[in-house]
Amino acid sequence: MRYRKFGRIDWEVSALAFGAMRLPTTDGAFYSQNVDEPQAIALIRHAIDRGVNFLDSAYVYHGGKSEVVLGKALLDGYRQKVKVCTKCPTPLLERAGDYDRFLELQMKRLQLDQIDFYLFHGVSKDRWDAVLRLGALESAEAAVADGRIAHIGFSFHDDTETFKKVVDAYDGWGMCLIQHNYMDTKNQAGTEGLCYAAAKGIAVAIMEPLLGGSLADPPEEVRKIFRAYPEQRSYVEWALAWLWDQPEVATVFSGMSSLAQVDENIEVAERAELDSFSAEDDALIEQVREAFRGRAPLPCTTCGYCMPCEHGIDIPRNFEIYNDAMMFGSRRQPGLRYKMLLKPGERAENCTGCAECEEKCPQGIAISECMHKVHELLGGQSPPLPRIAEE
């Protein structure tokens, strides 16, 4: 296993980290609460035995069972070999004191006296405002002072401007966790945000390196481009190696659910080196990007001329998520984004067909008609987030 600097913290992290959000389940269902505990524990320990030294979970993963299983996996001496990251469910913070109640429950689940990195989960502009309003940042500092957590951080889902605002709002960030891959260089925090945080000494960890598996199983037109290239690698290796080529990337979290996935990713990590991509490799990835983008059916440029919608719909964001579903041939990950990142009032289902936005669209998109397609593909019943529960 290769190890890398972790921002300004005096610790070297494994290039590959274990994300406990896609553990094996007894019913085979994605994110199911029915985690196959013996198999999951063996999987986590196998990764640690092969050199992985950073593990990540969250309050909501597998309906809360991820933290429970992770805590069991860390028994028998495994806790001493790793650092553990989990996340405060920022969307569920409603009143002063919620931060501490969640933290205490999660420490109990994990069977830990101290959590190494405790992150504000899924920070966006609105959620960051709530963190500040409820005094959660002060609660986090108090938890560091009394030893319950070692470092404060945040995971992020919003735009680059908001990301920089959050980075600049607090000098004590130990790490941040961003969605990044060769298709998301300008989405969310983007490459600009990655470099911005790293330049300030904040360790930047990566989530969704394969975009929920979309980059591991690309459509045929993308496969042809890879097959025609002189150097042959797996689709997974191209995606992971592209990330590890960048010195600003501290580590890459992968949600692994089988021993084969763990071994494959570790073998790729062992071959990965900084600044190893050639100009030809970069050109290949750009060609792949263009092939993916060519599958997007809506010519939305996110110019924002259609906004604001008098009914509150976030038209560009709805179209962006829809295009992603069509580009990658999967609605699972975009469907989650539609339900979790858009407020109910911002979703396509609220379109009344007034067509006022269509007069402003320079691309001439039939927005009202497309909104119905967006919701038809991505909508449906959104599962409720679990509240604070006594366990």
C-alpha positions in Angstrom: 0.0 0.0 0.0 1.2 3.5 -0.8 0.7 6.3 1.8 0.3 10.0 1.4 0.5 13.2 3.5 -2.8 14.1 5.2 -2.8 17.8 5.0 -1.2 19.6 7.9 -1.9 16.6 10.3 1.2 14.6 11.2 -0.1 11.3 9.8 0.3 9.3 6.6 -2.9 7.9 5.2 -3.3 4.9 2.9 -4.0 6.0 -0.7 -7.1 3.8 -0.7 -9.6 4.3 2.2 -12.6 2.1 3.1 -16.0 3.7 2.8 -18.6 1.6 4.8 -21.6 2.7 2.8 -22.0 -0.3 0.5 -21.4 -3.2 2.8 -22.6 -6.7 1.8 -26.2 -7.3 2.8 -28.3 -10.5 3.3 -31.0 -9.3 1.0 -28.7 -7.9 -1.7 -30.4 -4.5 -1.5 -28.4 -1.3 -1.9 -28.0 0.6 1.4 -30.1 -2.0 3.1 -30.1 -2.2 6.9 -29.8 -6.0 6.6 -26.0 -6.0 6.7 -24.3 -9.4 6.5 -22.3 -8.8 9.6 -19.8 -11.7 9.5 -19.0 -11.0 5.8 -18.8 -7.3 6.3 -16.5 -7.6 9.3 -14.2 -10.0 7.4 -14.2 -7.6 4.5 -13.2 -4.6 6.6 -10.5 -6.5 8.4 -9.1 -7.9 5.2 -8.7 -4.3 3.9 -6.9 -3.3 7.1 -4.7 -6.4 6.9 -3.7 -5.3 3.4 -2.7 -1.8 4.6 -5.8 0.4 4.5 -5.6 2.6 7.6 -8.6 5.0 7.2 -12.3 4.0 7.5 -15.4 6.1 6.9 -19.0 5.8 8.0 -22.0 8.1 8.7 -25.1 8.2 10.9 -27.4 7.3 8.0 -25.4 4.6 6.2 -27.3 1.3 6.1 -29.9 2.9 8.3 -27.4 3.2 11.2 -26.0 -0.3 10.9 -22.8 0.7 9.2 -21.4 2.3 12.4 -22.5 -0.7 14.5 -20.7 -3.2 12.2 -17.7 -1.0 11.9 -17.4 -0.9 15.6 -17.5 -4.7 15.8 -14.9 -4.9 13.1 -12.5 -2.7 15.1 -12.4 -5.1 18.1 -9.6 -7.6 18.6 -6.8 -5.0 18.1 -8.0 -3.5 14.8 -8.8 -0.2 16.3 -5.1 0.5 17.0 -4.3 0.1 13.3 -6.6 2.7 11.8 -8.2 6.1 12.1 -12.0 6.4 11.9 -14.1 9.0 10.3 -17.9 9.3 10.7 -20.4 12.1 10.1 -22.8 14.2 12.1 -26.2 14.1 10.2 -26.3 17.9 9.4 -29.7 17.8 7.8 -31.2 16.5 11.0 -29.8 19.2 13.3 -32.8 21.1 14.5 -32.0 22.6 17.9 -29.1 23.3 20.2 -27.8 20.1 21.7 -28.6 17.8 18.7 -24.9 17.7 17.8 -23.9 16.2 21.1 -26.8 13.8 21.2 -25.8 12.4 17.8 -22.2 12.3 18.7 -22.8 10.3 21.9 -25.0 7.8 20.0 -22.5 7.4 17.3 -19.7 6.8 19.8 -21.8 4.1 21.4 -22.5 2.5 18.0 -18.8 2.5 17.1 -17.7 1.4 20.6 -15.2 4.3 20.6 -14.0 6.7 23.3 -12.8 9.0 20.6 -13.7 9.5 17.0 -10.6 10.6 15.0 -12.5 12.7 12.4 -16.1 13.8 12.9 -17.5 15.6 9.9 -20.5 17.8 9.2 -22.3 15.6 6.7 -23.3 16.9 3.2 -22.7 20.5 3.8 -24.4 22.9 1.5 -25.2 26.6 1.8 -28.4 26.1 3.7 -27.0 23.4 5.9 -23.9 25.4 6.7 -26.1 28.3 7.7 -27.9 25.9 10.1 -24.6 24.7 11.6 -23.7 28.3 12.4 -27.2 29.2 13.6 -27.4 26.3 16.0 -23.9 26.7 17.4 -22.8 23.3 16.2 -19.3 24.4 15.3 -18.8 25.6 18.9 -20.1 22.2 20.1 -17.6 20.5 17.8 -14.8 22.6 19.3 -15.9 21.6 22.8 -15.9 17.9 21.8 -12.3 18.3 20.6 -11.4 20.0 23.9 -12.8 17.2 26.0 -11.4 14.5 23.8 -14.5 13.0 22.2 -13.2 13.8 18.8 -9.7 14.5 17.5 -10.4 16.6 14.4 -13.3 18.5 12.8 -14.2 18.3 9.2 -17.0 18.4 6.6 -18.3 16.5 3.6 -19.7 18.7 0.8 -22.4 18.8 -1.8 -22.9 22.3 -3.4 -21.0 24.7 -5.7 -17.4 25.9 -5.7 -18.3 29.3 -4.3 -20.1 27.8 -1.3 -17.2 25.3 -0.8 -14.7 28.2 -0.6 -16.9 30.0 1.8 -17.1 27.0 4.2 -13.3 26.5 3.9 -12.6 30.1 4.8 -15.2 30.2 7.6 -13.1 28.1 10.1 -9.4 27.8 10.6 -9.5 24.5 12.4 -10.6 22.1 9.6 -8.7 18.9 9.7 -10.1 17.4 6.5 -12.9 17.8 4.0 -14.5 15.1 1.9 -15.6 16.0 -1.7 -17.1 14.2 -4.6 -14.5 14.2 -7.3 -13.6 12.1 -10.4 -12.7 12.7 -14.0 -16.3 13.7 -14.8 -16.8 16.1 -11.9 -13.9 18.5 -12.4 -16.2 21.4 -12.6 -19.1 20.1 -10.6 -19.6 20.7 -6.8 -16.2 21.7 -5.2 -14.5 20.7 -8.5 -10.8 20.7 -9.1 -10.7 24.4 -8.2 -12.1 23.6 -4.7 -9.7 20.6 -4.3 -6.7 22.8 -4.9 -8.1 25.6 -2.8 -8.5 23.5 0.3 -5.2 21.6 -0.1 -3.3 24.9 -0.5 -4.7 25.9 3.0 -3.3 22.7 4.5 -6.7 20.9 4.7 -6.5 17.2 3.9 -8.9 16.5 1.0 -10.4 13.0 0.8 -12.4 11.9 -2.2 -15.7 10.2 -2.3 -17.6 8.8 -5.4 -14.4 8.2 -7.4 -16.4 5.9 -9.7 -19.6 8.0 -9.6 -21.6 5.2 -7.9 -20.1 2.6 -10.2 -20.9 4.5 -13.5 -17.3 4.9 -14.4 -16.6 1.2 -13.7 -19.2 0.1 -16.2 -19.2 2.7 -19.0 -21.4 2.6 -22.1 -20.1 1.1 -25.3 -19.0 4.3 -27.0 -16.8 5.0 -24.0 -15.4 1.5 -23.9 -14.4 1.8 -27.6 -12.2 4.8 -26.8 -10.4 3.0 -24.0 -10.0 -0.2 -26.1 -8.4 1.8 -28.9 -5.7 3.3 -26.5 -2.2 1.6 -26.6 -2.1 1.2 -22.9 -4.8 -1.1 -21.5 -6.1 -0.7 -18.0 -9.4 -1.6 -16.4 -12.0 1.2 -16.3 -11.7 1.2 -12.5 -7.9 1.7 -12.7 -8.2 4.6 -15.1 -10.6 6.4 -12.8 -8.6 5.8 -9.6 -5.2 6.4 -11.2 -6.5 9.8 -12.5 -7.2 10.8 -8.9 -4.0 9.5 -7.4 -2.1 11.3 -10.1 -3.0 14.6 -8.3 -0.9 15.7 -5.3 -3.8 17.5 -3.7 -5.7 14.3 -3.2 -4.9 12.8 0.2 -6.9 9.6 -0.1 -9.7 8.1 -2.0 -12.7 6.4 -0.3 -14.2 3.5 -2.1 -17.4 1.7 -1.0 -16.4 -1.9 -1.4 -18.7 -4.8 -0.9 -16.6 -7.9 -1.9 -13.1 -9.2 -1.3 -12.6 -9.0 -5.1 -13.3 -5.3 -5.1 -11.0 -4.7 -2.1 -8.1 -6.7 -3.7 -8.6 -5.0 -7.1 -8.6 -1.5 -5.7 -5.6 -2.2 -3.4 -3.6 -3.6 -6.4 -4.4 -0.4 -8.4 -3.4 1.7 -5.4 -0.1 0.0 -5.1 0.7 0.9 -8.7 -0.5 4.5 -8.6 2.0 7.3 -8.5 1.9 11.1 -8.4 2.3 13.0 -11.6 2.4 9.7 -13.6 -0.2 10.7 -16.3 1.3 11.6 -19.7 -0.1 14.2 -22.0 -1.5 11.4 -24.0 -3.3 9.9 -20.9 -4.8 13.3 -20.2 -6.0 13.6 -23.8 -7.6 10.1 -23.5 -9.6 11.1 -20.4 -10.7 14.3 -22.2 -11.9 12.2 -25.1 -13.8 10.0 -22.7 -15.4 13.0 -21.0 -16.6 14.3 -24.4 -18.1 10.9 -25.2 -20.0 10.8 -21.9 -21.2 14.4 -22.4 -22.4 13.6 -25.9 -25.0 11.2 -24.4 -26.6 14.1 -22.5 -30.0 14.8 -24.2 -30.7 18.3 -22.9 -28.5 21.1 -24.2 -28.7 23.0 -20.9 -25.6 25.1 -20.2 -26.7 26.1 -16.7 -26.6 29.8 -17.7 -29.4 30.5 -15.2 -31.4 32.8 -17.5 -34.5 30.7 -16.8 -34.2 31.5 -13.1 -35.8 32.3 -10.8 -38.8 30.1 -11.3 -41.8 31.6 -9.6 -42.7 28.1 -8.3 -39.3 27.6 -6.7 -38.0 24.9 -9.1 -34.2 24.8 -9.5 -34.4 24.2 -13.3 -30.6 24.0 -14.0 -30.0 21.5 -11.2 -32.9 19.3 -12.2 -31.5 19.2 -15.8 -28.0 18.6 -14.6 -29.1 15.5 -12.6 -31.3 14.2 -15.5 -28.4 14.6 -18.0 -26.2 12.7 -15.6 -28.6 9.8 -15.5 -28.8 9.7 -19.2 -25.0 10.1 -19.7 -24.1 7.2 -17.4 -27.0 4.9 -18.2 -28.1 4.7 -14.5 -30.7 6.5 -12.5 -29.6 5.1 -9.1 -27.0 7.7 -8.1 -28.8 10.6 -9.9 -32.1 9.5 -8.2 -30.4 9.8 -4.8 -29.1 13.2 -5.7 -32.6 14.3 -6.9 -34.2 13.3 -3.6 -31.4 14.3 -1.2 -29.9 17.5 -2.8 -33.0 19.1 -4.0 -35.5 20.4 -1.6 -39.1 19.2 -2.3 -40.1 22.6 -3.6 -37.1 22.6 -6.0 -37.9 19.4 -7.8 -39.3 19.0 -11.3 -42.6 17.6 -10.0 -43.7 21.2 -9.1 -43.7 22.4 -12.7 -47.1 23.9 -13.6 -46.4 24.2 -17.3 -46.6 28.0 -17.3 -43.7 28.1 -19.8 -42.5 31.5 -18.6 -39.0 30.1 -18.3 -39.0 28.9 -21.9 -39.1 32.5 -23.2 -35.8 33.2 -21.5 -33.9 30.0 -22.4 -31.2 30.8 -25.1 -31.0 27.1 -26.0 -34.7 26.9 -26.8 -35.4 24.0 -24.5 -39.0 23.0 -24.0 -38.5 23.2 -20.2 -42.1 22.4 -19.2 -42.2 19.2 -21.2 -38.7 18.2 -20.0 -39.6 18.7 -16.4 -42.2 16.0 -16.6 -39.5 13.6 -18.0 -37.1 14.5 -15.2 -39.6 13.6 -12.5 -40.8 10.5 -14.3 -37.2 9.2 -14.4 -35.9 10.4 -11.0 -38.9 10.9 -8.8 -40.8 8.6 -6.5 -41.1 8.2 -2.8 -38.1 9.5 -1.0 -37.3 7.5 2.2 -37.3 9.5 5.4 -34.1 10.1 7.2 -33.9 8.4 10.6 -34.2 10.8 13.6 -32.3 10.5 16.8 -33.1 7.1 18.3 -32.1 5.5 21.6 -30.3 2.3 21.1 
